[in-house]
Amino acid sequence: MKKKSLATSSDLEFEPCNEVVLRGRVSSAGVERVLPSGDKVVEFRIVVDRATSRGSKREVDSLDIAAWSSVARRKALSLRIDYWVEVKGAVRRRFWQAPTGLASRWQVEAMEIARL
């Protein structure tokens, strides 16, 4: 039996894409952190309604947003809870060394933040 090989990027007829556009309500105000490397990041959270639900009750997703550039950090710090925003960016998985071992989490890295 011949093994199937995985497709490589040269086999694809399209370019891989990691772009996200979210519109939602700010549910936690931005908090600036300085990392051990000296880098600064502002993290906040937005709540996004799902377009379709599996039942009769409303469903939402609560998503972590990270702003790394100075422009995005400034904009993130100006946001208040319940503001409506549009965030453009990419999904990232962050890793760090925690006391219990390697830890990770998913978040959206904001390239652009606009208040609606």
Biopython code that builds the backbone (N, CA, C, O; Angstrom):
import numpy as np
from Bio.PDB.StructureBuilder import StructureBuilder

atoms = [
    (1, "MET", "N", (0.847, -1.174, 0.000)),
    (1, "MET", "CA", (0.000, 0.000, 0.000)),
    (1, "MET", "C", (0.892, 1.235, 0.000)),
    (1, "MET", "O", (1.805, 1.351, 0.818)),
    (2, "LYS", "N", (0.628, 2.139, -0.903)),
    (2, "LYS", "CA", (1.428, 3.349, -1.023)),
    (2, "LYS", "C", (0.965, 4.390, -0.017)),
    (2, "LYS", "O", (-0.231, 4.638, 0.136)),
    (3, "LYS", "N", (1.939, 5.001, 0.674)),
    (3, "LYS", "CA", (1.636, 6.045, 1.660)),
    (3, "LYS", "C", (1.325, 7.352, 0.951)),
    (3, "LYS", "O", (1.995, 7.715, -0.017)),
    (4, "LYS", "N", (0.308, 8.061, 1.434)),
    (4, "LYS", "CA", (0.018, 9.394, 0.896)),
    (4, "LYS", "C", (0.954, 10.392, 1.550)),
    (4, "LYS", "O", (1.171, 10.345, 2.761)),
    (5, "SER", "N", (1.499, 11.278, 0.769)),
    (5, "SER", "CA", (2.345, 12.312, 1.352)),
    (5, "SER", "C", (1.514, 13.549, 1.634)),
    (5, "SER", "O", (0.499, 13.793, 0.981)),
    (6, "LEU", "N", (1.950, 14.322, 2.604)),
    (6, "LEU", "CA", (1.274, 15.560, 2.938)),
    (6, "LEU", "C", (1.577, 16.598, 1.881)),
    (6, "LEU", "O", (2.674, 16.621, 1.323)),
    (7, "ALA", "N", (0.619, 17.450, 1.604)),
    (7, "ALA", "CA", (0.819, 18.519, 0.633)),
    (7, "ALA", "C", (1.813, 19.533, 1.186)),
    (7, "ALA", "O", (1.787, 19.854, 2.374)),
    (8, "THR", "N", (2.666, 20.022, 0.339)),
    (8, "THR", "CA", (3.584, 21.087, 0.721)),
    (8, "THR", "C", (3.073, 22.391, 0.132)),
    (8, "THR", "O", (2.197, 22.389, -0.733)),
    (9, "SER", "N", (3.620, 23.504, 0.601)),
    (9, "SER", "CA", (3.160, 24.801, 0.110)),
    (9, "SER", "C", (3.352, 24.929, -1.399)),
    (9, "SER", "O", (2.604, 25.657, -2.051)),
    (10, "SER", "N", (4.335, 24.241, -1.961)),
    (10, "SER", "CA", (4.539, 24.327, -3.407)),
    (10, "SER", "C", (3.463, 23.548, -4.163)),
    (10, "SER", "O", (3.268, 23.774, -5.357)),
    (11, "ASP", "N", (2.759, 22.629, -3.482)),
    (11, "ASP", "CA", (1.677, 21.870, -4.109)),
    (11, "ASP", "C", (0.368, 22.660, -4.129)),
    (11, "ASP", "O", (-0.547, 22.323, -4.880)),
    (12, "LEU", "N", (0.277, 23.693, -3.318)),
    (12, "LEU", "CA", (-0.969, 24.417, -3.169)),
    (12, "LEU", "C", (-1.142, 25.463, -4.261)),
    (12, "LEU", "O", (-0.172, 26.024, -4.770)),
    (13, "GLU", "N", (-2.396, 25.711, -4.607)),
    (13, "GLU", "CA", (-2.686, 26.730, -5.610)),
    (13, "GLU", "C", (-3.034, 28.054, -4.945)),
    (13, "GLU", "O", (-3.568, 28.944, -5.607)),
    (14, "PHE", "N", (-2.754, 28.207, -3.686)),
    (14, "PHE", "CA", (-3.046, 29.434, -2.957)),
    (14, "PHE", "C", (-1.968, 29.657, -1.918)),
    (14, "PHE", "O", (-1.228, 28.737, -1.568)),
    (15, "GLU", "N", (-1.883, 30.870, -1.431)),
    (15, "GLU", "CA", (-0.925, 31.202, -0.386)),
    (15, "GLU", "C", (-1.579, 31.021, 0.973)),
    (15, "GLU", "O", (-2.732, 31.414, 1.149)),
    (16, "PRO", "N", (-0.885, 30.442, 1.933)),
    (16, "PRO", "CA", (-1.439, 30.350, 3.287)),
    (16, "PRO", "C", (-1.764, 31.746, 3.824)),
    (16, "PRO", "O", (-1.095, 32.720, 3.477)),
    (17, "CYS", "N", (-2.774, 31.838, 4.655)),
    (17, "CYS", "CA", (-3.230, 33.136, 5.138)),
    (17, "CYS", "C", (-3.616, 33.038, 6.609)),
    (17, "CYS", "O", (-4.340, 32.123, 7.001)),
    (18, "ASN", "N", (-3.144, 33.963, 7.413)),
    (18, "ASN", "CA", (-3.522, 34.052, 8.825)),
    (18, "ASN", "C", (-3.935, 35.494, 9.073)),
    (18, "ASN", "O", (-3.173, 36.290, 9.622)),
    (19, "GLU", "N", (-5.152, 35.814, 8.659)),
    (19, "GLU", "CA", (-5.700, 37.154, 8.836)),
    (19, "GLU", "C", (-7.031, 37.053, 9.551)),
    (19, "GLU", "O", (-7.859, 36.200, 9.229)),
    (20, "VAL", "N", (-7.232, 37.928, 10.524)),
    (20, "VAL", "CA", (-8.442, 37.912, 11.323)),
    (20, "VAL", "C", (-9.035, 39.316, 11.343)),
    (20, "VAL", "O", (-8.313, 40.301, 11.495)),
    (21, "VAL", "N", (-10.350, 39.400, 11.189)),
    (21, "VAL", "CA", (-11.080, 40.645, 11.393)),
    (21, "VAL", "C", (-12.189, 40.329, 12.383)),
    (21, "VAL", "O", (-13.038, 39.475, 12.127)),
    (22, "LEU", "N", (-12.176, 41.021, 13.508)),
    (22, "LEU", "CA", (-13.176, 40.812, 14.555)),
    (22, "LEU", "C", (-13.881, 42.116, 14.861)),
    (22, "LEU", "O", (-13.248, 43.171, 14.906)),
    (23, "ARG", "N", (-15.179, 42.054, 15.069)),
    (23, "ARG", "CA", (-15.946, 43.214, 15.543)),
    (23, "ARG", "C", (-16.685, 42.761, 16.780)),
    (23, "ARG", "O", (-17.463, 41.807, 16.743)),
    (24, "GLY", "N", (-16.435, 43.453, 17.876)),
    (24, "GLY", "CA", (-17.072, 43.064, 19.125)),
    (24, "GLY", "C", (-16.985, 44.161, 20.163)),
    (24, "GLY", "O", (-16.584, 45.291, 19.887)),
    (25, "ARG", "N", (-17.374, 43.786, 21.362)),
    (25, "ARG", "CA", (-17.440, 44.714, 22.489)),
    (25, "ARG", "C", (-16.293, 44.443, 23.449)),
    (25, "ARG", "O", (-16.018, 43.289, 23.781)),
    (26, "VAL", "N", (-15.625, 45.490, 23.895)),
    (26, "VAL", "CA", (-14.529, 45.345, 24.853)),
    (26, "VAL", "C", (-15.101, 44.859, 26.181)),
    (26, "VAL", "O", (-16.012, 45.476, 26.733)),
    (27, "SER", "N", (-14.563, 43.747, 26.693)),
    (27, "SER", "CA", (-15.068, 43.207, 27.963)),
    (27, "SER", "C", (-14.060, 43.328, 29.099)),
    (27, "SER", "O", (-14.416, 43.152, 30.264)),
    (28, "SER", "N", (-12.814, 43.624, 28.772)),
    (28, "SER", "CA", (-11.829, 43.934, 29.820)),
    (28, "SER", "C", (-10.879, 44.983, 29.265)),
    (28, "SER", "O", (-10.373, 44.857, 28.149)),
    (29, "ALA", "N", (-10.646, 46.011, 30.055)),
    (29, "ALA", "CA", (-9.804, 47.126, 29.630)),
    (29, "ALA", "C", (-8.362, 46.663, 29.434)),
    (29, "ALA", "O", (-7.933, 45.663, 30.010)),
    (30, "GLY", "N", (-7.628, 47.403, 28.615)),
    (30, "GLY", "CA", (-6.244, 47.062, 28.328)),
    (30, "GLY", "C", (-5.337, 47.193, 29.535)),
    (30, "GLY", "O", (-5.446, 48.132, 30.324)),
    (31, "VAL", "N", (-4.442, 46.229, 29.658)),
    (31, "VAL", "CA", (-3.442, 46.227, 30.724)),
    (31, "VAL", "C", (-2.073, 46.091, 30.061)),
    (31, "VAL", "O", (-1.822, 45.151, 29.308)),
    (32, "GLU", "N", (-1.195, 47.046, 30.356)),
    (32, "GLU", "CA", (0.143, 47.004, 29.775)),
    (32, "GLU", "C", (1.064, 46.169, 30.660)),
    (32, "GLU", "O", (1.079, 46.311, 31.883)),
    (33, "ARG", "N", (1.827, 45.298, 30.013)),
    (33, "ARG", "CA", (2.811, 44.478, 30.731)),
    (33, "ARG", "C", (4.166, 44.675, 30.072)),
    (33, "ARG", "O", (4.269, 44.836, 28.856)),
    (34, "VAL", "N", (5.194, 44.659, 30.895)),
    (34, "VAL", "CA", (6.565, 44.676, 30.390)),
    (34, "VAL", "C", (7.120, 43.276, 30.614)),
    (34, "VAL", "O", (7.166, 42.786, 31.742)),
    (35, "LEU", "N", (7.536, 42.645, 29.533)),
    (35, "LEU", "CA", (8.041, 41.276, 29.598)),
    (35, "LEU", "C", (9.499, 41.269, 30.053)),
    (35, "LEU", "O", (10.167, 42.301, 29.989)),
    (36, "PRO", "N", (10.002, 40.118, 30.512)),
    (36, "PRO", "CA", (11.411, 40.031, 30.925)),
    (36, "PRO", "C", (12.379, 40.481, 29.829)),
    (36, "PRO", "O", (13.481, 40.945, 30.121)),
    (37, "SER", "N", (11.965, 40.342, 28.570)),
    (37, "SER", "CA", (12.814, 40.764, 27.447)),
    (37, "SER", "C", (12.858, 42.283, 27.308)),
    (37, "SER", "O", (13.687, 42.820, 26.573)),
    (38, "GLY", "N", (11.954, 42.983, 28.025)),
    (38, "GLY", "CA", (11.865, 44.430, 27.905)),
    (38, "GLY", "C", (10.769, 44.870, 26.946)),
    (38, "GLY", "O", (10.415, 46.048, 26.906)),
    (39, "ASP", "N", (10.225, 43.920, 26.163)),
    (39, "ASP", "CA", (9.131, 44.246, 25.245)),
    (39, "ASP", "C", (7.885, 44.609, 26.032)),
    (39, "ASP", "O", (7.667, 44.122, 27.142)),
    (40, "LYS", "N", (7.072, 45.472, 25.438)),
    (40, "LYS", "CA", (5.804, 45.863, 26.054)),
    (40, "LYS", "C", (4.653, 45.305, 25.231)),
    (40, "LYS", "O", (4.733, 45.211, 24.006)),
    (41, "VAL", "N", (3.585, 44.937, 25.922)),
    (41, "VAL", "CA", (2.379, 44.455, 25.272)),
    (41, "VAL", "C", (1.177, 44.945, 26.070)),
    (41, "VAL", "O", (1.221, 45.006, 27.299)),
    (42, "VAL", "N", (0.109, 45.292, 25.366)),
    (42, "VAL", "CA", (-1.150, 45.625, 26.030)),
    (42, "VAL", "C", (-2.134, 44.523, 25.670)),
    (42, "VAL", "O", (-2.351, 44.220, 24.497)),
    (43, "GLU", "N", (-2.722, 43.931, 26.696)),
    (43, "GLU", "CA", (-3.673, 42.848, 26.490)),
    (43, "GLU", "C", (-5.047, 43.284, 26.958)),
    (43, "GLU", "O", (-5.195, 43.920, 28.001)),
    (44, "PHE", "N", (-6.055, 42.929, 26.164)),
    (44, "PHE", "CA", (-7.441, 43.183, 26.528)),
    (44, "PHE", "C", (-8.296, 42.074, 25.940)),
    (44, "PHE", "O", (-7.783, 41.193, 25.251)),
    (45, "ARG", "N", (-9.580, 42.111, 26.201)),
    (45, "ARG", "CA", (-10.468, 41.040, 25.738)),
    (45, "ARG", "C", (-11.704, 41.655, 25.090)),
    (45, "ARG", "O", (-12.216, 42.681, 25.536)),
    (46, "ILE", "N", (-12.172, 41.000, 24.023)),
    (46, "ILE", "CA", (-13.431, 41.410, 23.419)),
    (46, "ILE", "C", (-14.390, 40.225, 23.370)),
    (46, "ILE", "O", (-13.978, 39.065, 23.359)),
    (47, "VAL", "N", (-15.669, 40.549, 23.340)),
    (47, "VAL", "CA", (-16.724, 39.550, 23.218)),
    (47, "VAL", "C", (-17.343, 39.730, 21.844)),
    (47, "VAL", "O", (-17.745, 40.832, 21.470)),
    (48, "VAL", "N", (-17.417, 38.632, 21.094)),
    (48, "VAL", "CA", (-17.950, 38.654, 19.737)),
    (48, "VAL", "C", (-19.147, 37.713, 19.665)),
    (48, "VAL", "O", (-19.042, 36.535, 20.006)),
    (49, "ASP", "N", (-20.287, 38.241, 19.219)),
    (49, "ASP", "CA", (-21.474, 37.399, 19.031)),
    (49, "ASP", "C", (-21.216, 36.421, 17.900)),
    (49, "ASP", "O", (-20.569, 36.762, 16.910)),
    (50, "ARG", "N", (-21.722, 35.207, 18.048)),
    (50, "ARG", "CA", (-21.658, 34.242, 16.960)),
    (50, "ARG", "C", (-22.783, 34.525, 15.982)),
    (50, "ARG", "O", (-23.898, 34.856, 16.383)),
    (51, "ALA", "N", (-22.488, 34.394, 14.708)),
    (51, "ALA", "CA", (-23.501, 34.655, 13.680)),
    (51, "ALA", "C", (-24.630, 33.634, 13.766)),
    (51, "ALA", "O", (-25.794, 33.968, 13.545)),
    (52, "THR", "N", (-24.285, 32.401, 14.085)),
    (52, "THR", "CA", (-25.299, 31.351, 14.233)),
    (52, "THR", "C", (-25.079, 30.655, 15.560)),
    (52, "THR", "O", (-23.949, 30.501, 16.024)),
    (53, "SER", "N", (-26.172, 30.239, 16.157)),
    (53, "SER", "CA", (-26.105, 29.516, 17.428)),
    (53, "SER", "C", (-26.658, 28.118, 17.231)),
    (53, "SER", "O", (-27.388, 27.855, 16.275)),
    (54, "ARG", "N", (-26.306, 27.228, 18.139)),
    (54, "ARG", "CA", (-26.764, 25.844, 18.041)),
    (54, "ARG", "C", (-28.135, 25.647, 18.671)),
    (54, "ARG", "O", (-28.761, 24.604, 18.486)),
    (55, "GLY", "N", (-28.593, 26.626, 19.400)),
    (55, "GLY", "CA", (-29.890, 26.520, 20.052)),
    (55, "GLY", "C", (-30.583, 27.850, 20.052)),
    (55, "GLY", "O", (-30.305, 28.717, 19.222)),
    (56, "SER", "N", (-31.489, 28.006, 20.990)),
    (56, "SER", "CA", (-32.262, 29.247, 21.031)),
    (56, "SER", "C", (-31.546, 30.355, 21.788)),
    (56, "SER", "O", (-31.890, 31.527, 21.635)),
    (57, "LYS", "N", (-30.554, 30.002, 22.605)),
    (57, "LYS", "CA", (-29.886, 31.061, 23.370)),
    (57, "LYS", "C", (-28.707, 31.654, 22.595)),
    (57, "LYS", "O", (-28.074, 30.991, 21.773)),
    (58, "ARG", "N", (-28.444, 32.898, 22.882)),
    (58, "ARG", "CA", (-27.363, 33.656, 22.232)),
    (58, "ARG", "C", (-26.012, 33.085, 22.648)),
    (58, "ARG", "O", (-25.798, 32.774, 23.819)),
    (59, "GLU", "N", (-25.106, 32.948, 21.689)),
    (59, "GLU", "CA", (-23.764, 32.451, 21.978)),
    (59, "GLU", "C", (-22.735, 33.504, 21.593)),
    (59, "GLU", "O", (-22.883, 34.201, 20.590)),
    (60, "VAL", "N", (-21.694, 33.606, 22.405)),
    (60, "VAL", "CA", (-20.618, 34.563, 22.165)),
    (60, "VAL", "C", (-19.276, 33.884, 22.365)),
    (60, "VAL", "O", (-19.184, 32.823, 22.982)),
    (61, "ASP", "N", (-18.241, 34.510, 21.836)),
    (61, "ASP", "CA", (-16.869, 34.075, 22.083)),
    (61, "ASP", "C", (-16.134, 35.221, 22.753)),
    (61, "ASP", "O", (-16.275, 36.375, 22.349)),
    (62, "SER", "N", (-15.358, 34.909, 23.767)),
    (62, "SER", "CA", (-14.528, 35.880, 24.463)),
    (62, "SER", "C", (-13.094, 35.641, 24.003)),
    (62, "SER", "O", (-12.539, 34.562, 24.214)),
    (63, "LEU", "N", (-12.498, 36.653, 23.373)),
    (63, "LEU", "CA", (-11.204, 36.476, 22.733)),
    (63, "LEU", "C", (-10.148, 37.406, 23.315)),
    (63, "LEU", "O", (-10.400, 38.592, 23.526)),
    (64, "ASP", "N", (-8.967, 36.859, 23.570)),
    (64, "ASP", "CA", (-7.837, 37.638, 24.077)),
    (64, "ASP", "C", (-7.132, 38.330, 22.921)),
    (64, "ASP", "O", (-6.832, 37.715, 21.898)),
    (65, "ILE", "N", (-6.872, 39.628, 23.103)),
    (65, "ILE", "CA", (-6.202, 40.437, 22.091)),
    (65, "ILE", "C", (-4.895, 40.956, 22.678)),
    (65, "ILE", "O", (-4.848, 41.367, 23.837)),
    (66, "ALA", "N", (-3.833, 40.936, 21.871)),
    (66, "ALA", "CA", (-2.529, 41.461, 22.296)),
    (66, "ALA", "C", (-2.089, 42.525, 21.297)),
    (66, "ALA", "O", (-2.065, 42.281, 20.091)),
    (67, "ALA", "N", (-1.741, 43.700, 21.801)),
    (67, "ALA", "CA", (-1.256, 44.795, 20.968)),
    (67, "ALA", "C", (0.225, 45.003, 21.267)),
    (67, "ALA", "O", (0.591, 45.319, 22.399)),
    (68, "TRP", "N", (1.076, 44.828, 20.260)),
    (68, "TRP", "CA", (2.522, 44.900, 20.455)),
    (68, "TRP", "C", (3.135, 46.191, 19.931)),
    (68, "TRP", "O", (4.052, 46.729, 20.552)),
    (69, "SER", "N", (2.653, 46.696, 18.808)),
    (69, "SER", "CA", (3.267, 47.913, 18.256)),
    (69, "SER", "C", (2.878, 49.110, 19.115)),
    (69, "SER", "O", (1.864, 49.073, 19.812)),
    (70, "SER", "N", (3.677, 50.164, 19.066)),
    (70, "SER", "CA", (3.398, 51.335, 19.903)),
    (70, "SER", "C", (2.045, 51.961, 19.548)),
    (70, "SER", "O", (1.319, 52.406, 20.437)),
    (71, "VAL", "N", (1.705, 51.999, 18.268)),
    (71, "VAL", "CA", (0.420, 52.566, 17.845)),
    (71, "VAL", "C", (-0.731, 51.718, 18.376)),
    (71, "VAL", "O", (-1.692, 52.253, 18.929)),
    (72, "ALA", "N", (-0.642, 50.407, 18.212)),
    (72, "ALA", "CA", (-1.705, 49.510, 18.678)),
    (72, "ALA", "C", (-1.813, 49.536, 20.206)),
    (72, "ALA", "O", (-2.914, 49.479, 20.754)),
    (73, "ARG", "N", (-0.659, 49.623, 20.897)),
    (73, "ARG", "CA", (-0.698, 49.680, 22.372)),
    (73, "ARG", "C", (-1.410, 50.939, 22.848)),
    (73, "ARG", "O", (-2.231, 50.884, 23.764)),
    (74, "ARG", "N", (-1.098, 52.069, 22.230)),
    (74, "ARG", "CA", (-1.739, 53.341, 22.597)),
    (74, "ARG", "C", (-3.252, 53.273, 22.389)),
    (74, "ARG", "O", (-4.030, 53.695, 23.244)),
    (75, "LYS", "N", (-3.651, 52.732, 21.237)),
    (75, "LYS", "CA", (-5.079, 52.615, 20.929)),
    (75, "LYS", "C", (-5.760, 51.667, 21.920)),
    (75, "LYS", "O", (-6.859, 51.954, 22.397)),
    (76, "ALA", "N", (-5.117, 50.551, 22.228)),
    (76, "ALA", "CA", (-5.697, 49.569, 23.158)),
    (76, "ALA", "C", (-5.883, 50.166, 24.549)),
    (76, "ALA", "O", (-6.875, 49.880, 25.220)),
    (77, "LEU", "N", (-4.934, 50.991, 24.986)),
    (77, "LEU", "CA", (-5.042, 51.605, 26.314)),
    (77, "LEU", "C", (-6.145, 52.660, 26.379)),
    (77, "LEU", "O", (-6.608, 53.006, 27.466)),
    (78, "SER", "N", (-6.571, 53.175, 25.214)),
    (78, "SER", "CA", (-7.629, 54.188, 25.197)),
    (78, "SER", "C", (-9.031, 53.572, 25.237)),
    (78, "SER", "O", (-10.017, 54.284, 25.432)),
    (79, "LEU", "N", (-9.118, 52.263, 25.054)),
    (79, "LEU", "CA", (-10.426, 51.602, 25.021)),
    (79, "LEU", "C", (-11.003, 51.430, 26.416)),
    (79, "LEU", "O", (-10.269, 51.250, 27.388)),
    (80, "ARG", "N", (-12.307, 51.487, 26.502)),
    (80, "ARG", "CA", (-13.028, 51.285, 27.765)),
    (80, "ARG", "C", (-13.996, 50.117, 27.606)),
    (80, "ARG", "O", (-14.400, 49.783, 26.493)),
    (81, "ILE", "N", (-14.358, 49.512, 28.708)),
    (81, "ILE", "CA", (-15.320, 48.412, 28.695)),
    (81, "ILE", "C", (-16.608, 48.887, 28.025)),
    (81, "ILE", "O", (-17.063, 50.007, 28.256)),
    (82, "ASP", "N", (-17.178, 48.037, 27.206)),
    (82, "ASP", "CA", (-18.414, 48.240, 26.439)),
    (82, "ASP", "C", (-18.224, 49.053, 25.159)),
    (82, "ASP", "O", (-19.191, 49.232, 24.419)),
    (83, "TYR", "N", (-17.006, 49.558, 24.862)),
    (83, "TYR", "CA", (-16.765, 50.170, 23.556)),
    (83, "TYR", "C", (-16.868, 49.069, 22.494)),
    (83, "TYR", "O", (-16.478, 47.925, 22.729)),
    (84, "TRP", "N", (-17.397, 49.433, 21.331)),
    (84, "TRP", "CA", (-17.400, 48.526, 20.190)),
    (84, "TRP", "C", (-16.155, 48.805, 19.367)),
    (84, "TRP", "O", (-15.826, 49.960, 19.098)),
    (85, "VAL", "N", (-15.459, 47.736, 18.965)),
    (85, "VAL", "CA", (-14.199, 47.879, 18.239)),
    (85, "VAL", "C", (-14.126, 46.903, 17.069)),
    (85, "VAL", "O", (-14.835, 45.899, 17.014)),
    (86, "GLU", "N", (-13.241, 47.242, 16.139)),
    (86, "GLU", "CA", (-12.858, 46.311, 15.080)),
    (86, "GLU", "C", (-11.369, 46.070, 15.239)),
    (86, "GLU", "O", (-10.584, 47.014, 15.334)),
    (87, "VAL", "N", (-10.987, 44.813, 15.268)),
    (87, "VAL", "CA", (-9.585, 44.424, 15.413)),
    (87, "VAL", "C", (-9.179, 43.645, 14.169)),
    (87, "VAL", "O", (-9.844, 42.685, 13.780)),
    (88, "LYS", "N", (-8.078, 44.070, 13.550)),
    (88, "LYS", "CA", (-7.506, 43.332, 12.420)),
    (88, "LYS", "C", (-6.148, 42.825, 12.870)),
    (88, "LYS", "O", (-5.362, 43.565, 13.462)),
    (89, "GLY", "N", (-5.877, 41.553, 12.585)),
    (89, "GLY", "CA", (-4.604, 40.987, 13.007)),
    (89, "GLY", "C", (-4.451, 39.547, 12.571)),
    (89, "GLY", "O", (-4.911, 39.154, 11.499)),
    (90, "ALA", "N", (-3.792, 38.758, 13.421)),
    (90, "ALA", "CA", (-3.512, 37.357, 13.125)),
    (90, "ALA", "C", (-3.584, 36.540, 14.407)),
    (90, "ALA", "O", (-3.339, 37.052, 15.498)),
    (91, "VAL", "N", (-3.923, 35.266, 14.262)),
    (91, "VAL", "CA", (-3.969, 34.359, 15.407)),
    (91, "VAL", "C", (-2.550, 33.904, 15.714)),
    (91, "VAL", "O", (-1.804, 33.514, 14.815)),
    (92, "ARG", "N", (-2.185, 33.959, 16.987)),
    (92, "ARG", "CA", (-0.851, 33.525, 17.427)),
    (92, "ARG", "C", (-0.986, 32.609, 18.647)),
    (92, "ARG", "O", (-1.918, 32.738, 19.441)),
    (93, "ARG", "N", (-0.050, 31.697, 18.773)),
    (93, "ARG", "CA", (0.043, 30.874, 19.977)),
    (93, "ARG", "C", (1.319, 31.272, 20.689)),
    (93, "ARG", "O", (2.413, 31.156, 20.138)),
    (94, "ARG", "N", (1.173, 31.741, 21.910)),
    (94, "ARG", "CA", (2.311, 32.201, 22.709)),
    (94, "ARG", "C", (2.748, 31.109, 23.672)),
    (94, "ARG", "O", (1.917, 30.428, 24.273)),
    (95, "PHE", "N", (4.053, 30.950, 23.810)),
    (95, "PHE", "CA", (4.622, 29.971, 24.741)),
    (95, "PHE", "C", (5.476, 30.705, 25.758)),
    (95, "PHE", "O", (6.110, 31.707, 25.426)),
    (96, "TRP", "N", (5.501, 30.220, 26.992)),
    (96, "TRP", "CA", (6.379, 30.761, 28.017)),
    (96, "TRP", "C", (6.633, 29.680, 29.061)),
    (96, "TRP", "O", (5.917, 28.683, 29.149)),
    (97, "GLN", "N", (7.672, 29.915, 29.840)),
    (97, "GLN", "CA", (8.050, 28.972, 30.889)),
    (97, "GLN", "C", (7.329, 29.372, 32.177)),
    (97, "GLN", "O", (7.597, 30.434, 32.739)),
    (98, "ALA", "N", (6.431, 28.531, 32.633)),
    (98, "ALA", "CA", (5.693, 28.756, 33.877)),
    (98, "ALA", "C", (6.329, 27.909, 34.988)),
    (98, "ALA", "O", (7.115, 27.006, 34.701)),
    (99, "PRO", "N", (5.999, 28.190, 36.233)),
    (99, "PRO", "CA", (6.560, 27.390, 37.338)),
    (99, "PRO", "C", (6.276, 25.893, 37.205)),
    (99, "PRO", "O", (7.040, 25.062, 37.697)),
    (100, "THR", "N", (5.162, 25.559, 36.530)),
    (100, "THR", "CA", (4.792, 24.148, 36.369)),
    (100, "THR", "C", (5.283, 23.553, 35.059)),
    (100, "THR", "O", (5.000, 22.393, 34.761)),
    (101, "GLY", "N", (6.025, 24.342, 34.266)),
    (101, "GLY", "CA", (6.527, 23.851, 32.983)),
    (101, "GLY", "C", (6.111, 24.768, 31.846)),
    (101, "GLY", "O", (5.692, 25.905, 32.068)),
    (102, "LEU", "N", (6.230, 24.264, 30.633)),
    (102, "LEU", "CA", (5.903, 25.059, 29.464)),
    (102, "LEU", "C", (4.398, 25.314, 29.409)),
    (102, "LEU", "O", (3.597, 24.394, 29.574)),
    (103, "ALA", "N", (4.024, 26.573, 29.176)),
    (103, "ALA", "CA", (2.615, 26.951, 29.089)),
    (103, "ALA", "C", (2.392, 27.667, 27.763)),
    (103, "ALA", "O", (3.332, 28.184, 27.159)),
    (104, "SER", "N", (1.144, 27.692, 27.318)),
    (104, "SER", "CA", (0.824, 28.392, 26.072)),
    (104, "SER", "C", (-0.611, 28.879, 26.111)),
    (104, "SER", "O", (-1.420, 28.435, 26.925)),
    (105, "ARG", "N", (-0.907, 29.809, 25.206)),
    (105, "ARG", "CA", (-2.286, 30.266, 25.020)),
    (105, "ARG", "C", (-2.419, 30.874, 23.635)),
    (105, "ARG", "O", (-1.446, 31.348, 23.050)),
    (106, "TRP", "N", (-3.629, 30.851, 23.129)),
    (106, "TRP", "CA", (-3.941, 31.447, 21.844)),
    (106, "TRP", "C", (-4.434, 32.861, 22.067)),
    (106, "TRP", "O", (-5.145, 33.129, 23.036)),
    (107, "GLN", "N", (-4.061, 33.772, 21.174)),
    (107, "GLN", "CA", (-4.576, 35.128, 21.220)),
    (107, "GLN", "C", (-4.495, 35.732, 19.824)),
    (107, "GLN", "O", (-3.815, 35.213, 18.939)),
    (108, "VAL", "N", (-5.201, 36.832, 19.653)),
    (108, "VAL", "CA", (-5.154, 37.556, 18.392)),
    (108, "VAL", "C", (-4.152, 38.695, 18.557)),
    (108, "VAL", "O", (-4.283, 39.520, 19.462)),
    (109, "GLU", "N", (-3.161, 38.734, 17.685)),
    (109, "GLU", "CA", (-2.187, 39.825, 17.693)),
    (109, "GLU", "C", (-2.749, 40.946, 16.830)),
    (109, "GLU", "O", (-2.855, 40.810, 15.612)),
    (110, "ALA", "N", (-3.108, 42.054, 17.470)),
    (110, "ALA", "CA", (-3.758, 43.162, 16.776)),
    (110, "ALA", "C", (-2.753, 43.986, 15.993)),
    (110, "ALA", "O", (-1.770, 44.469, 16.555)),
    (111, "MET", "N", (-2.991, 44.149, 14.712)),
    (111, "MET", "CA", (-2.195, 45.043, 13.871)),
    (111, "MET", "C", (-2.887, 46.406, 13.783)),
    (111, "MET", "O", (-2.235, 47.450, 13.744)),
    (112, "GLU", "N", (-4.240, 46.371, 13.752)),
    (112, "GLU", "CA", (-5.041, 47.594, 13.686)),
    (112, "GLU", "C", (-6.212, 47.481, 14.664)),
    (112, "GLU", "O", (-6.839, 46.427, 14.774)),
    (113, "ILE", "N", (-6.494, 48.554, 15.358)),
    (113, "ILE", "CA", (-7.631, 48.611, 16.292)),
    (113, "ILE", "C", (-8.385, 49.884, 15.984)),
    (113, "ILE", "O", (-7.797, 50.965, 15.963)),
    (114, "ALA", "N", (-9.694, 49.767, 15.744)),
    (114, "ALA", "CA", (-10.518, 50.946, 15.466)),
    (114, "ALA", "C", (-11.773, 50.900, 16.335)),
    (114, "ALA", "O", (-12.431, 49.865, 16.446)),
    (115, "ARG", "N", (-12.085, 52.018, 16.936)),
    (115, "ARG", "CA", (-13.324, 52.119, 17.707)),
    (115, "ARG", "C", (-14.478, 52.346, 16.732)),
    (115, "ARG", "O", (-14.372, 53.170, 15.823)),
    (116, "LEU", "N", (-15.566, 51.625, 16.917)),
    (116, "LEU", "CA", (-16.731, 51.745, 16.019)),
    (116, "LEU", "C", (-17.761, 52.702, 16.599)),
    (116, "LEU", "O", (-18.805, 52.930, 15.987)),
]
sb = StructureBuilder()
sb.init_structure("model")
sb.init_model(0)
sb.init_chain("A")
sb.init_seg("    ")
for serial, (resi, resn, name, xyz) in enumerate(atoms, 1):
    if name == "N":
        sb.init_residue(resn, " ", resi, " ")
    sb.init_atom(name, np.array(xyz, "f"), 0.0, 1.0, " ", f" {name:<3s}", serial, name[0])
structure = sb.get_structure()
